Amino acid sequence: MTATTGIVRTARGIECAVRSFGDPNDPPAVFLHSATGAIGDATFLEALADRGYRVVAPEWPGYGSSTGEEQLEDMLDFALHGWDMVNGLGLTRVVLVGHSMGGMIAAEMAALCPERLKALVLVSPNGLWDDDKPIVDLFSLLPFQFAEVLFADPVAGAALLTGGVDFNDMGALTDFFVGNARRLGTAGKILFPIPNRRVSKRLYRVTASTLIAWGEADRYINPSYAAAWQALLKNATVVTFADVGHMLPFERPEELAAAVSDFVDQQP
């Protein structure tokens, strides 16, 4: 499936790159990516589109060609920007799917405007904190450790995260590290020093039926957090995937797409 690419311009003047998959007349599903960004593999987005959704995947400011990261300073800025992107795309009631950092923002968006969601899907989201099971500090990791922490298969994960960069090419290596520093600089505004902006105080406002999906081999955020999210949401279902790490949309894309579509299709 070929993605349609474009730019969404928000009322605040931020311009973000966006990819769209599927029939524009199908019900909209908005995918919010993690701190690693859109790492190139669109299999999950394509699989969800094949199941009857118009899948729209904007990039956060500070990622790729998207600009305006200096305008996002705190969690409220990110959540409002999320809705500004939805508005800029001309969408009304949506399925909101967020992965990791994107799940953290999706939960905040759902608390702000609960009536605009058909369903909420949180894939191994950041946002809660358990002192007994602390989340790994991404900002302390060396480059080679990201794949080890985020993927059940670190070798495959490293290839996805680097986009096939030849680390013997100093120019390509420099570009990679500059881009990674920019991405983490944006993510750090809400993930550093710990990825907890007290969304737990606001989840009572979420009225949409919620699917919580988690890989059972997640080494970044302990899978026990799934139960913590479920306990704080009014109507939440948990689904887990064996032998999968934190990067579930890239490790089991077709299975995740099936679980999401099956869940959403049951919602009024």
C-alpha positions as a printed Julia matrix, in Angstrom:
268×3 Matrix{Float64}:
   0.0     0.0    0.0
   1.31    3.43  -0.96
   1.1     6.15   1.66
  -0.14    9.61   0.83
   2.21   12.19   2.32
   1.5    15.8    3.13
   1.63   18.55   5.7
  -0.87   19.42   8.41
  -0.84   23.06   9.48
  -2.25   23.83  12.88
  -4.03   26.96  14.08
  -0.92   27.71  16.13
   1.2    27.79  12.99
   3.05   24.49  13.48
   3.63   22.38  10.38
   3.9    18.62  10.71
   4.51   15.9    8.17
   1.71   13.37   7.92
   1.25   10.0    6.2
  -2.18    8.66   5.3
  -3.15    5.09   4.45
  -6.39    3.62   3.17
  -9.62    4.99   1.75
 -10.27    8.62   2.75
 -13.95    7.7    3.15
 -13.25    5.07   5.81
 -13.53    5.88   9.55
 -10.43    7.78  10.71
  -7.8     6.31  13.02
  -5.0     8.65  14.15
  -1.69    7.03  15.12
   0.68    8.87  17.47
   4.23    7.56  17.37
   6.69    6.92  20.19
   9.85    8.78  21.18
  11.76    6.84  18.53
   9.66    8.48  15.81
   8.36    7.04  12.55
  11.13    4.52  12.04
  10.23    3.51   8.52
   8.2     0.32   8.85
   4.54    1.12   8.1
   3.29   -2.47   8.21
   1.02   -1.86  11.21
  -0.49    1.27   9.66
  -1.06   -0.51   6.36
  -2.57   -3.55   8.07
  -5.0    -1.37  10.02
  -5.96    0.47   6.83
  -6.59   -2.88   5.12
  -9.15   -3.56   7.86
 -11.3    -0.6    6.86
  -9.76    2.49   8.43
  -8.31    5.67   7.07
  -5.09    5.68   9.08
  -3.44    9.06   9.58
   0.04    9.22  11.12
   1.38   12.71  11.84
   4.91   13.3   13.09
   5.5    15.3   16.24
   7.4    18.58  16.0
  11.1    17.85  16.3
  10.78   14.67  14.23
  11.62   14.35  10.56
  10.6    17.43   8.62
   8.07   18.57  11.24
   8.85   21.93  12.81
   7.69   24.02  15.76
   9.13   22.0   18.64
  10.09   25.23  20.4
   6.38   25.94  20.86
   5.8    22.77  22.86
   6.96   23.22  26.44
   4.85   20.94  28.63
   2.3    18.13  28.6
  -0.65   20.44  27.97
   1.11   21.88  24.91
   1.6    18.38  23.5
  -2.01   17.34  24.15
  -3.45   20.51  22.65
  -1.13   20.18  19.67
  -2.47   16.66  19.19
  -6.0    18.02  18.89
  -4.76   20.89  16.72
  -3.39   18.28  14.29
  -6.7    16.39  14.3
  -8.53   19.65  13.61
  -6.06   20.59  10.88
  -6.76   17.26   9.21
 -10.48   18.05   9.23
 -11.36   15.09  11.43
 -14.11   15.04  14.05
 -14.69   11.78  15.95
 -11.67    9.51  15.74
 -10.08    6.31  16.89
  -6.93    7.46  18.69
  -4.02    5.01  18.76
  -0.9     5.97  20.7
   2.32    4.01  21.19
   4.63    4.6   24.16
   5.12    8.4   24.34
   2.3     8.7   21.81
   0.1     6.66  24.15
   0.9     9.03  26.99
  -0.21   11.98  24.86
  -3.26   10.11  23.52
  -4.45    9.49  27.1
  -4.11   13.2   27.88
  -6.01   14.08  24.7
  -8.76   11.64  25.67
  -9.07   13.31  29.07
  -9.3    16.77  27.49
 -11.92   15.97  24.83
 -13.52   12.61  25.69
 -16.51   13.17  23.43
 -14.35   13.2   20.29
 -13.16    9.61  20.57
 -14.84    6.57  19.13
 -12.23    4.46  20.91
  -8.81    4.82  22.54
  -5.94    2.4   21.98
  -2.89    2.61  24.23
   0.06    0.49  23.11
   2.61    0.09  25.95
   2.07    3.72  26.98
   4.27    5.93  29.12
   2.54    8.08  31.71
   2.29    6.13  34.97
   5.02    5.41  37.52
   5.64    2.58  39.98
   8.6     3.04  42.31
   8.9    -0.74  42.63
   9.13   -1.17  38.86
  10.79    1.97  37.5
  10.76    2.63  33.78
  14.16    2.55  32.07
  15.72    5.99  31.6
  15.98    6.37  27.81
  18.22    9.38  28.21
  20.9     7.37  29.99
  21.18    4.73  27.27
  24.08    4.43  24.86
  23.03    4.19  21.2
  23.55    0.43  20.96
  21.4    -0.15  24.06
  18.15    1.19  22.57
  17.49   -1.94  20.52
  18.35   -4.17  23.5
  15.83   -2.4   25.71
  13.05   -1.77  23.21
  12.93   -4.95  21.11
  12.61   -8.62  21.92
  14.94   -9.18  18.94
  17.71   -6.56  19.31
  19.31   -7.34  15.94
  16.11   -6.69  13.99
  15.39   -3.73  16.24
  18.76   -2.11  15.57
  18.16   -2.29  11.81
  14.77   -0.56  12.22
  16.0     2.13  14.6
  18.96    3.13  12.48
  17.16    2.95   9.16
  20.03    0.98   7.71
  22.61    3.68   8.47
  26.15    2.66   7.59
  28.05    3.56  10.73
  31.29    3.47   8.73
  30.01    6.5    6.82
  30.87    9.46   9.05
  28.42   11.78   7.26
  25.52    9.36   7.69
  26.55    8.72  11.28
  26.6    12.44  12.04
  23.17   12.93  10.48
  21.8    10.06  12.54
  23.12   11.4   15.84
  21.97   14.97  15.1
  18.47   13.72  14.25
  18.38   11.49  17.31
  19.43   14.37  19.56
  16.64   16.52  18.11
  14.05   13.78  18.61
  15.07   13.09  22.18
  15.24   16.81  22.88
  11.54   17.06  22.04
  10.62   13.85  23.87
  12.58   14.92  26.93
  10.13   17.75  27.56
   7.59   15.2   28.78
   9.67   12.08  29.45
  12.58   13.51  31.45
  13.56   13.01  34.24
  10.78   10.43  34.64
   7.88    9.86  32.17
   5.12   10.82  34.59
   3.1    14.02  34.19
   0.33   12.8   36.54
  -2.13   11.72  33.9
  -3.45    9.37  36.59
  -5.23   12.38  38.12
  -7.11   13.01  34.85
  -7.97    9.55  33.56
 -11.35    9.67  35.33
 -12.42   11.99  32.49
 -11.81    9.37  29.8
 -15.13    7.92  28.68
 -14.07    6.11  25.5
 -13.71    2.36  25.55
  -9.99    1.69  25.75
  -7.8    -1.15  24.52
  -4.47   -1.53  26.33
  -1.96   -3.61  24.35
   1.37   -4.78  25.73
   4.25   -7.06  24.84
   4.97   -9.59  27.57
   8.73   -9.29  26.98
   8.79   -5.48  27.33
  12.11   -4.52  28.95
  11.45   -0.76  28.85
   8.11   -0.55  30.69
   7.2    -3.57  32.8
   4.03   -5.27  31.46
   2.5    -4.98  34.95
   1.73   -1.37  34.06
  -1.1    -2.66  31.86
  -3.1    -3.54  34.96
  -2.35   -0.15  36.48
  -3.78    1.61  33.44
  -6.81   -0.66  33.4
  -7.55    0.12  37.05
  -7.62    3.86  36.35
  -9.87    3.76  33.29
 -13.65    3.27  33.34
 -13.89    0.81  30.48
 -10.59   -0.78  29.54
  -9.6    -4.13  28.07
  -6.06   -5.54  28.18
  -4.52   -7.71  25.48
  -0.96   -9.04  25.72
   1.4   -10.56  23.16
   3.92  -13.25  24.03
   7.59  -12.91  23.05
   7.17   -9.24  22.1
   9.06   -6.26  23.46
   8.13   -2.62  23.78
   7.95   -2.0   20.03
   4.79   -4.01  19.52
   3.6    -2.11  16.38
   6.84   -3.13  14.65
   7.34   -6.6   16.12
   3.78   -7.93  15.62
   2.13   -5.39  13.31
  -0.51   -7.63  11.72
  -1.56   -9.18  15.02
  -1.82   -5.79  16.68
  -3.85   -4.42  13.76
  -6.24   -7.36  14.08
  -6.64   -6.81  17.82
  -7.26   -3.09  17.33
  -9.81   -3.51  14.53
 -11.64   -6.31  16.36
 -11.9    -4.12  19.45
 -12.92   -0.93  17.67
 -15.49   -2.71  15.5
 -17.36   -3.63  18.69
 -17.76    0.01  19.73
 -20.93    1.98  18.91
